Amino acid sequence: MQAAETASGQAASPTRSIRNWTHCDGKTDDNAGVVSALAAAQNNAFTLVVDCPVFIHVGTDVRRPIYFEDGTTVQFTGAGLFKVDNVQIPAFVLVNTSKIRLLGWRVQFVGQLPVEQHINYTENGVPGPVPKMPSTTFSDGALTQWVTAHRGIHFVGTRAPWPGCTDSSAIFLLMGSTRDVEFRNMKLFVAPDAKGSHFIPMGFASMAGGNSNATIRHQVPDDSGQFSIPSNITFSDIDLDGYYMGWQGSYQNTLFEHIRAHRYGDLQDDQGGNVGGIGKWFAPPHLFYLNYDPKKPEVQNRQIRILDVIDYGNRVGVARDRGGSDPGSGFINSLKIGGIDSEVNGYKSYRPDGLLDLLTSTNLTISNVDATYDSSFLNNIYPAVRLPQAPYDHVTLENITLVDKAAATRQAPIWGTYSASNTQVNIKVTINQLAQAATNGPKAYAGLCPPWKGSNNKVDIQFIVSGAKYVQKCN
């Protein structure tokens, strides 16, 4: 064991290489070795250094996700790499844990989420005797048993919350009162030549869970005060390349900064078909999908900051919805968010699907946003911005620029809201280009004002044609 030294000359925490527990060849299954290494490093015993490639096999085995305990720091060097292959269950789980530092991680996803939702689980390497999805078996069995044994949670006639098949497929699953966690300088990726069928299903899922030593009588948050959501989480300098969903779930007092997202897509088979999965079971993916139950204060999104994000929008595959008689299933935009006392500042999106779904929010500001999209990519079904979940209270959208690259624009860039409960909503959006304006000039922008209900709202849309600026006051 070695002890590093800080710049001030003080002794830092001792370090130990993961080589002491694993084969470090990137091929041999080192799941058990990683579990042992993390167990030894907990409670600030030492900083675990990952300085070699390590393969962590999870697959559909509900006993193989790896759980973190308090006071664990894992630092990667340039040679450090984790390869994971989790299917419908997470690779790493943080439940009611704190003081976790994950620094410099490089995680390569080498699995494949099948387009068929109803696949069978395995347990300790043995296929389940009764066909049952890995996600439900993990939640009902392995996860419930783990939090009972390690967090003292007593379930009465129920079991641990089920993340759902989409969230349970995340590489990292955060639950309950997990707090004071840092994800810094982390890259989640697939091979450069990976097909869209081999992309990461989800990077990070966060959800409500029962508090330690609580008695839980319901699987979903109730009014007992026994549920929490992750808080005081930092995601800084995160790079995603080859993914369906980046972040999903609920957070409090959480920072997302310096995020870069490259290739993305939707669940699909090796030929690019069955988009969204058979029956479109996989949730429409986003870079961010941060939602909450407005009726449950203890699990509401609060004090979320999203700063300096670039969604490069390198789309792999076709849109899942075709319009017409095809049943639609979702708007795969970059940012889907609802929050209280929260902000988004400095966001760029170039994904063709669209920019934003705004969910129920109070004291939320979204500012300094540049978005280029293609309204025809989703077969002319969706705009750039929707407001599908009112009410909105003291919400501001300002300095937002939209560019539609469609050959012909058939959807207004912003859809409004008919809720009379909206109050003090301010929207200032600049439309820098609509494809139809090339031939129709300023007339192309007639009727761009979205329908809007409520009181004390101000909605202004500024559009630019041949360098000239025009403003439509929409309320």
N, C-alpha and C positions, 0 to 999 in steps of 0.2 A: 504494500500500500504506500502511496506517495501523497505528500501534502503539497499543494501548490502555494504560491505566495502572491498576494495582491500587490498592486502598484504602490501601496502605502507601506509595504514591508510586513504587514500583518499576515499571519498564517491563514490560508483559506481552508475550506473543508478538504479532507483527504480524498484521493481519487483511486478508483480501481477499474481495471479494464474488464469488459464483458468477456474477454478471452478466457477468463478464469472459469467460466460456466458454459461456454458454447464452443462449437466446432469452428465457427468463423469462416466457413467456406461458401456461404450463401446458397447452399444446396441441401445440406442435411437439416432435418427438422430440429430446430433449437427452441421450440416452445417451452419445454420444461426447464431448459437452462435459463431462459429469460425470466421465467417465473421465479426461479431461485435467486437470480441476481437482483431482481427488484425487491424481493423479500429481505435480502441482506442489506440493501441500500436504504430501506425505509427508516423513518425517524431520524433523518439527517446523519445516518451512520457514515456515509461517504457519498461522493458524486460518482455515479456509474458512468463510465466513459465507453461509448460505442465507437470503436476504431477499426471495424472490420464488417464485412457483409454477413448478415444473420437472417436465416429463413425462419419465419414463424408460421407454422401451419395451423390454421384454424378450420378452414373449409366449412362444413355444415355441422361440426361437432360442438354441441352446446356446452361441453365442459372445457373447451379450449380458449375462449376469450380470457384475456389477461387483466386482472384487477390491480389498481393502484392503491397503496396505503399512504397515510400522511407522511409528509416530510421526505418526498422522493425527488431527487434531482438526477436527470439523465442528460448528459452532454455528448453530442456527436462530434467527431473529428471529420476531416475531409474524406477519410476512407470508410466512415461509418455508414451503414445502410441496413434498414429493416425491409425485408420482403414479406408481404402479407397476402393472404388469399381468402379472407373471410367471405362467406356467402349467407346472406340473410341474417347474420348475427355479427356483432362488432368484433373487432380485433382487440381493442383496449377499452376498459370500462372504469369510469370514475364515479363512485357512488358515495355521497356524504363524506368526501375526502377533501383535504386541504393541504396547502403548502407544497404544491407540485410544480416543478420547474422542468420543462421539456425544451431543450435548447439545441438549435442547429440540426434538428432531425431531418433525415431524408428517408421517406417511406415510399417504396415502390409497390403498387398493387399488381399482383400477378394472378389474380383469380378471374372469375367470370360469373356475373349474376345471370342466371337463366331467365329467359323470357316467360317461362312457365312459373306461376306463383306457387303452386301447390307441389313443392318438392319435399322429399322426406329428410328428416334429420338423422344425425348419427350421435351416439353418446359413448365416449371413451372408445371410439373407433368402431363401434358396432351399430349397424342400421337399426333404427327404432322398430320395435315389433309391430306397432300400429302406425301407419303413415300419418305424419303430422309435420307441419311446416317447422323449420328450424327456429323461426322468429317467435312463434307462440310457445314452442317447447322450451326455448331459452328463458322466456319471461316467466312462464308458469312454473317451471321446474328449477333450472340451474340458478337463475337470478334470484328468485324468491328464496331458495335455500341459502344462497350466499349472504344476502342481506340479513336474513334471520340469524345466521351464525356469526357474522362479522359486524353487524350494525345493531343487533338487538331489537330488530323490528318484529312486532308480533302481529301477524295477520289473522283477522277474525272473519272467516267465511269469504275470504278473498285472496288475492295474491299480488305480487309486484306489478306495477303498471306495465302494460304492453306497449312498446314503442311503435308498433305497426311494422309492416314488412319493409317499408322504405327507410324509416329511421333506424331500425335494427340492423340495416345493412351498412351503417356508417363505420368508418375505421375507428373513430373515437365516439363513444357514447358517454355523455355527462348526465348525471341524474341527481335530483334531490338537493341537499344543502351543500353540494360541492362548491368550494370557494377558494379564493387565493391561489389561482392556477395560472401559469404563464406558458403560452405556446409562442416561442420566439425563433425567428429565422428557420422556419420549417418549410419543407417542400414535399408535397404529396403528388405522385406522378405515375404514369404508366410508360411502357417502352415507347420510343419514338415511332415505331412502326405498328403500334397496337391499333386494332380495329375499334370502332365505336362500341362493339359488343364486349370489349374487355376494359372499358373505362371504370374508374372508381365510382361505385354507386353513390356514396356520400362521404364527405370529409368528416364533418362534425355534427352530431345530433345532441340536442340538449332538451331535457324534459323534467317535469315535476316528478317528485318521488317522496316517499314517506321519510320523516325525520328519524334519526337514530333513536332507539329505545322507545319509539312511539307504538301505540296500538292503532292499527289501521283496519278500518271496516269497509273501505271503498277503494276500488282500483284507480279511480280518478280523483283529483283534488275535490274536497268538499269544504264545508265551513268549520271543520274541527280545528284548524290551525296546525295540523300535523303534517302538512305538505310544504315543500320548498322547491325553488328552482335554483340552478347554479348562479352564482354571483361573484363579483370581483374577479372576473376572468379577463386575461389579456391575450389577444391574438395580434402579434406584431411581425411584420415581414413574412407573410405567408404566401407561398407560390403554389398554385394548382395547375396541373397540366394533364388533361385526360380525365374528366369527371362528369357526372350527371348533376349531382347536387353538392353545393359547397357547404353551407351551414343551414340547419333547420332547427327551429325550436324557440325556447324562451330563455331570457337572460335578464339579470339585473346588474347595474353598475359594471358594465362590460365594455371594453375597448376593442375595436377592430381597426387596425391601421396598417397602411402600406401593404395592401393586398393586390396581388397580380394573378389573374386567371386567364388561361390560354385555351387549349382545346376543351370543348365541352360537347355534350350531346344528350341524347335521350336513350333509355334502355332499348336495345335492338338486338336482333340475332346477327350471326356472322355475315349474312347477305344484306344486312341493312333493313330487313323487314321486321314485322311485328313490333313496330315502334311504340314504346310505352309499355311493352310486355303484352302477352296474350290477354285480351280484354282490357288493355290499358290500365293494368293494376298498379304499376309504379307511378308515384305521384309526379305531376308535371314539374320538372326540375328547374331550379334557380341557382344563382350564385349565393344569394341570401334569401331565406324564407324565415322571417322572424315573426312569429304570431303568438297569441296568448288568449286566455279566456277573460274578457272584460269584466265578468261577474265575480271573479275570484282574486281579490287584492293581493294575496300572498304569492300568487304565481303570475303576476302581470309583468310584462316587459317594462323596465324602468331604467332610466339613466344609461341608455345605450348610445355609444358614439361610434360612428363609422366614418373614418377619415382616410383620404388618399387611396382610392380604389381604382384599378383599371381592369375592366372586363374586356379583354381583347376580342372576344366574340368569335373565335375560330370554330365555327359550327361543323360538326361531323354528323352526317346523316340528314334525313328529311324530316319534315314536320309530322307529328303524329295525327293531327286533325286536318281533314281535307275539305271541310265545309259541306254544304248541301245536305244530303241525307246522312252523312257520317256523324255519329254522335260525338260532339266535342267533349274534351276532357280537361282542357286547361291552357292557360296563357303562360308560356315558358319564358317569362321576362327575367331580367337580370336581378332586380331588387324587389322583393315582396316584404313589406314591413309594416308593423303596427307597434307603437311605443308611446310611453309616457315620459315627459321630460327628457327627450332624446334628440339626437341630431345626426344628419348625414351631410358631410361637407367634403367637396372635392372628389366627385364620383364621375368616372368616365365609362361608358358602355358602348361597345361596337357590335354587340350581338344582334343578328337580324330579327330575332323574335320580338324585341321591345324592351322598354326600360323598367316600368314601375307598376306595381299594384300597391296602392295605399290602403292599409287596413285601419280599423278603428284606432284613433290616436288622440292624445291630448298633449299640448305643448311640444309639438314635434316640428323641427325645421329641417328641410331638405334644400340645400343651396349649392351653387357652383357646380352644376352638373352639365356635362356634354354627352349627348346620346345620338348615335347614328344607328338607324334600324332600317328594315325593309318590310313594309306592311304587307307586301305580296308573298313573303316567305311563308307565313302562316295562312296562305290561301285567302288573304284579305279578310280574315276573321277578326283580328284584334288591332287596337291602336298602339301608340307608344306608352300611354299612361291611362290607367283605370283607377277608379275610386269605388271599389265594389263592396266595401264593408263600412258603412256609416254607423254612428255619427263621427264627425270630426270637430274638435274643439281647439281653438288657438293653434291651428296648423298653418305653416307657411312653406310654400314652394317658391323659391326665388332664384334668379340667375340660372335658369335652366334652358338649354338650347337643344332643340330637336331637329334632326335631319332625316327625312324619309327618302330612301334610295330606290323605292319601287318605280317601275316603269310608268305606272299609273296609280295614283293614290285613290283608294276607294273607301278608306276609313279616316274619319277625322282623327287627328293625333291624340286628342284627349277626350275621354268619356267622363261625363259628370256624375252627379248624384241627385236623387230626388228626395233625400231625407230632410224633413223640416227641422231636424235636431241639430244640423250643422250650425256652428257659430264661430265668428271671427276666423274665417279661413281666408288666407291671402295667397293668391297664385299669380306669379309673374313669369311667363314662359315666352321665350323667343323661338319662333319657328324659322329656321334659317333656310330651309328648303323643303318644298313639297314637289314631287316629280311632276305633277300635273301643272304646276305653275309655269313650267317652261313654255307652254303654249297658251295658257289661259291668263297669265299675268296676275295682277292683284285680285281679279275676280275668283281665282282658284281658292282664295282664302275666305271667301264669303261663307258664312255659316259655321265657322270654326269654333264658335263659343259653345262650350259644353253646357247641357242643362244643369241648373244649379238651384238648390233650395236651401232655406235656412235664413239666418239673420246676421247682419253686420259682416257680410263677406265681401271680398274684393277679388275679382278674377279679371286679369288683364292678359291678353295675348298679343305680343308684338311679332310681326312677321316682316321679313326682308325680301324685297323683290328688286333685282337689278341695283342693289345698293341702297334703295329707298326703304325707309322704315314706315310701317303702318301699325297702328295700335287699335285693337278692338277691345272695348270695355264691355265685359260680359255680364255685368250684374246691374 
